């Protein structure tokens, strides 16, 4: 539960003011109006799209989430928008965090630039753009999940490789064989050739 003291402390960061200064002018061109305004969340709506900007209470991360009015349950973030516009991006692109008024202002200015330069089709509610953004988000999530699952396997296989535990190397690398790097494939082939018979 957010206390009035917490809210008062956050108001000094001027999140709403920075949103009004840097984001609202961009959105007005697309028929958005402000529906919610508070120190942790500002939401804009147009007939086609909802854009919710949040300033996380604990992490101070500033996030922008888009949803089509026709399907409000599926939301996408700035990273998804940048992937749609730019292709593959660095992990930190589209991630903003600020715990000072100056930092909040800079982050929202940068978000306003992203919306201006890359958000036309999404802010207009273009069905094809939302569909493409959804497909890219799903692919990115699948890759990210795969990396998270495979990282411990890769680490354990590398440890086994160092101590010449070839049977373990074969077992671990074999479980993710379709995703191995060239070096890992060579290690697996070597381990298979040099594995001691059980």
N, C-alpha and C positions, 0 to 999 in steps of 0.2 A: 504494500500500500504506500502510495506517495503522499507524504505529509505536506502541509502548506509551507512549512519551513524549507523542505527540500525544493519545492517549487519556487519559492522566493529566492533561494540561493542560485537556482538555475536561470532565473530571469535575467540576472546580471550578464549572462553570456550573450544575450540579445539575439537568440536564434530566430525568433519570429521577425524581428526587424531586418535581419540579414536575408531571410527568405523573401520578405516583402521587397527588399531592395534589389536582389539579384535574380530571383526566380519568378516572382509574380509578373514582371513585365514581359518575360519570355512567354509565359503561359497565356496571357491575355490575348495574344494574337490567335490562339487556337480555341478561344471561347471558354477558357477555364475560369471558374470562380472559386474563392476560398470557402471551404465548408467547415474546417476545423482549424483553430490556431491556438497553440499552447507551447510552453517551453520545451516539450518533449516531442511534439508532433504537429505538423501542419499538413492539411490535406486539401488538394485542389481537385475539382471535378469539372469535366466537360460532358456534353451529351455522349461522347464516345469513350473517354478515358478517365481513370482516377490516378492521380499522382500523389503518393503519400511520402512526405519527408519526415524522418525521425531523427532525434538526437538521443542516442541510447543513454539511459540513466546511469549505468555503471561504466561502460567502456568509452563513452563519449563519441562513439562512432556515428557519423552522419550518413544516413542511407536514404536513397530515393528508390521507391518501388512503383512500378507501373502496372495497371490492370485495365483490361478492356471492359467497358461497361457490360458488354454481352457475356463475359465470362470472368467475373470479379475474383473467382477462387484461384485463378492462375496469375501470379505476379512475377515480375521480372525486375532486376536491378540495373544499376548503371553499367556494371561489367557486362551484362547481357546486351545492353544497348551498344556498348563499344565493340563487342564481338560482331554484332550485326553490321556495324558501320566499317570497322577496321580489319576484321578477321581476327586471328589469334592475338591475344594481348598478354602482357605481363600480369602476374597474379595481383600486384598491388594497384593496377589501374582500376579506377572506379571505386576505390576504397578511400574514405575520408574520415579523419578523426581530429577533434579539436576540443580543448578544455579551457580556452580563453576567448574573450570577445573578438580579438583580432584573428585568431585561428578559425573561429566559426565563420567570420566574415569572408576570409580567404577561401575556405572550403566551399561555401555557398556561391561565391563568385566563380570558382572553378566549375562547379556543377552547372551553373548557369551557362557557361561557355560550352560545356559538353552538350547541354540540351539545345543550344542555339546551333552548334555545328553538326550535331549527329542525330538530333531527336525529331526532325521534321515529320517523318513518316509515322513514328510511334505516337507523337503528340497529336497527330491528325487522326489517330485511330485506324490506320490502314490495316485491313485484315491480313494481307499478305505479309506485311512487315512483322506483325505480331506472330503469325504462323512461323515465319523464318526464325524469329528470335526464340520462340519456343523450341524449335528443333535444335538450334545451336545450344541452348541452355541444357537440353536433355543430353546431348553429346558430351558437353563439358562436364556435366554431373557424373556421367558414366565413366569418363576418363579419370576424373578426380577420385571417385570411389574405388576404381581399379588400382590407382596408385596407392591409396591408403591401405587397401587390403594387401597389396603386393610388397609394400616397403618392408614389413617385418620378415617376409620370406626371403627377400633379397639380402637383407642384413644377415640373417641366420646362414644363408648359403655362402656368403662371403666369409663369415667366421669359419665355417666348415672347410672352405677352400684353403684358408690359411694354415689349418692344421692337418691338411691332406685327408680330411674325412670324406672321401670320394662317394661313398654310399649315401651319405647325408646330402652332399652336393647334388647327386643324381635325383634323390627324392624331392628335394626342395625346388631346384630349378625345373625338374620335370613337371611339377604341379603348375608352373606358370610358363611353360615352354613357348606358347604362342606369343608371349610378350617380352621375351628375352632380348637384351641388347646383343650386338655382335660379339662383344667380349664374353658375355654370359653364355652365349651359345657355344663358343670355343671352350669355355671352362666345362660346360656340360659334356661336350663331346670327349674332352680329355678325361674327365672323371669316369665316363662310361667305359673308356678303354682301359683305365687303370684301377677300376674298382676291384677290391679283393673279393674273391668268391666267398659266399656265405656257407 
